[in-house]
């Protein structure tokens, strides 16, 4: 499966290119509507890289919505259909699904590894069958597929064919994906436990979520952030700015989680106010302009 061909949409007819441009715009719209913070960070990129990241996010969001939101539908059939449609898009360089058309074009343009796509889909399918992750190995396997590989897909775009740079930044990119995902686990704790019946942190499979448990989890995530930080300074072009913005946003989110009582985290989704987001944007842009990041 996923026998990718190297040729991209660049050789297509004018009408197909026009269709593809609109496919990218649909992925952009999905990104902007689903994640203000991610779309703001993505906007900092160069145009071609920006549209590629939109395409990756659109695909990831499509799969995530199937397993997390389509409760009244046959999720197994839908995720299987998504796999089949993606297989067709990658092998034939066209799809009537605009999100898959843009994603397949990005995969071809930036030589994104099929293993990453397969790992991602495996974790999405795990959400349909596994509710509790009782060991660190199980959680790490899920996080690799649901987040680390997404970071590696983005890194392929940032490095734009520079494989030596990609290999140099691969580990920090994975750690950043891990940190982001674990923060998301904490901020979505109420929804995951109460509505979806999922427990990703193995610590929560054997104990309640209290201040002591929260401190252990926050400390673990902070260590992931520290390992990821080392790679950001070596990112090329404006990808350094975009990733720094996402890094700063999630660091602020983790700090707010740290300062929020455990019982409140179980009652509400933790958010960063819009004013604070704009202050973060201004701070990171200034540091980038001064060469401090």
N, C-alpha and C positions, 0 to 999 in steps of 0.2 A: 504494500500500500504506500501511497505518497511517493510514487516514482517521479520526482520532480524533473522537469526539463528546464534547461538553462535559458532558453529563449524567453524574453519578456514580451509585454504588450507593445513594445516600441515599434514593432513591425506591423501593427494592426492598421486597419483603414481609419480614415478620418472619423467616420461615424462611431467606430469602436472606441477610439481615443476620447471622443466627446462623452460617450457613455461612461468610460472609466473615470474621467475627471469628476463626473457627478457621483460615482460610487465613492470616491475619496471624500467628497463633500458630505455625503451621508454619514460616513464614519466620523468625520469632524463634528457633525451635528450630534451624533450619539455621545461622543466624548464630552462636548460642552454641556449637554443636558444631564449627563449622569455624574460628572465629576468636575466641579468648578476648579478645584485645586490642581488636578492633573492637567486640565486644559490650559490653565494659566501657565504652568511650567512648560507645557509643550509649545505654547505660543512663542517662547523665547528662542526656539530653534530656528535654523535656516529653513527656508520654505520647503525644500525637497525632503529634508529629514523630518520636518514637522508633519507633512502629509503621511509619511510612512508610519510615524508613531500613532497618528490618528487611526490608520488602518489596523495596526496591531491592537490598539485598545478596542476598536469596534468589534474585532473578532473575539477577543477575550470576553468582552461584555456580553456578546451574543450567547456564548457558551455558558457563562455564569448565570445569565438570566434564566436559561432553560432549567438549570438544576436548582436555582434558589427561588424562582418566582412562579413558574408555570405549574402550580400545584393541581390545577383542575384538568391538566392534560397528561398524556402518556409521555413522561420525561425520557424514559429509555428509548422509545421510538424516535423522539425528537433529536436526542443527542446522536443516535445512530444515523439519522438522516443528515445531520450536520456533518458528520464524518464523511459520509458518502458524497455529499455535495462539495465538500472541500477537496476530496480526492479528485473529483471531476475537474474542479477549478484549477488545481495545480497541474494536472496532466493535460488539460486542453486550453489553458490560458484564457478561460472565459467562464462566467457564471451569471445566471439570471438573479442570483442573490447578490445585491450590490456590496454588502459587507465582505462576502467571500471573494468577490472579484477584486476589490481593493487589496485585501490581505494577500491573495495569491500573487498579485503583481508585486507587492512589497517583498514577499518571500523570494521571488525570482530575481528582483533587482539587487537585493542585498545578500543573497545566498544564505538565507536563514536555514539553520539545520533542521531536518525533518525530525530528528530525535527530540528537539525541544517541543515541537508541535504535538508529537505523540505523547510525550510526558505530560504536557498540559491537559490533553484530552483524557488521559488516564486519571489524573487527579479530579477532573470534573465528574467523571463516571464514578469515582470513589464516593463523591458526595451523595450519590443515589443509593449506595449500598452500605456505607460505613458511617456510623454516627459518633462513635467514641474512639479516640486515639489514646490508647493506654500506655504506650511506650514512646520514648523520645525518637526512636528509629522510625516508628510509624508516622509520627508528626513530621519529622524531617523529610520523609519520602513524599508526604502530601505537599509540604511547603515547596519542595524542589519543583514539583510539577505545576503547582498553582501560582507560584510567584517567582522563584529563582529563574526559571526558563524564560519567563516574560521579560525579566531584566536582561537576560542574555540575547533575546530577540532584539530588544532596543539597542543593546550594545553593538550588535552587528550593524545596525543603522548608523550609530554614532561613528564607528570605526570605518565604515564605508569602504570595505575591501582591504583594510590594513590588518592582516591576520596576526602579525606580530604584536600590534597594539592590543588587539582583541584578547589574545592569550595572556598578555600582561595584566589586563583589567578584568579578566573573567572572574576570578575569585572575589574581588571586592564587589563586583556587580551582583554576584549571587548573594553575598552577605547583605547587600542593600535590599534586594528583593525579599530576603528572609525577614529583615527588620520591618520593612513596610507591611508585610503580611501579618506578622505577629502583632503589630500595632492595630491593624484592622481587626484581628481576632479580639483584642481587648475592647476596642470601641464598639464592636458589634456583639459583645458578649450576651446581652439581653436577648437580642433577636436569635442568635445561634442556639442558645440554650432553651429559651422558652418557646420559640416559634418553630425552629427547624430541628430541635432536639439534638444538636451537635455539640461535642466537646472536643476541641482540637488540642488543648494543652493537656498533656498526660497528668500534670499535677492536679487538675480539676477532676480527674477520674477517680481519685482516691481521697480528696479533701474538698472542703467548701472554699469558695472564693472569699477570702478575708484580707485584711491588711498585710498579714505576713506572706500569704501566697502572692498577692499583688506585688509586693516588694521583690520577691524572687523573680517573677516574670519580667518586671520592669528592668531589673538589673541585667537579666539575660539579654533583653532587647538592646539595652544600651551598649553592651559588649559587641553585639552585631553591628550597631551603628559605628562604633569606633573602628572596627575592621574595615567597614565599607568606606569610611572617610578617606582612607589612604589612596583610594583609586580615583576619587573625584578630581583631584588636582591635575591628573594626567589625561583627562578626557579632552578630545580635540574640539576646537571652535566653540560655538555657543552651546554645545551639549553640556559643557562644564557649568554654564549658567543655569540651564534648565534643570539639571540633576541637583545642583546646589540648592535651587529653590524648593524642589520636592523634598530634599534632605532636611532643610530648615523647617519646612512645614510639618513634617512628620516628627521631628525633634520637639517642636512645640506641642504637637498633639500628645506625644508620650509624656511630656512634662505636665500637661493638664491632667492626664490620666493618673499620673503619680500623685498629684495634689488633690484628686477627687476621691472622696470616701468610697470604699469598695461597694457599700450597699447602694450608692447612687449609680455606680457603673452598671449595676444589675437592673437599674430602673430606666436608664436613658442612654441614648447614643451620644458620645462625647464629640463635640464640634468645636472648631475654631471660628470665632466671630469674623464677619467679613472685614471689619476695620483692622483686626489683627492680621488677617491675610494680606491686606494691602501694605501694612507696615513691614511685613516679612518680605514682600516683593521689593519694596523700596530699599530695604537693608541689603538684600542679596545683590540687587542691581548695582548699588553703590560700591560694594566690596568687589564685584566683578570689574567695574569700570576702573577701580584703583589698583587692580591686579593683586588683590588680597586673597583671591580664591583661584 
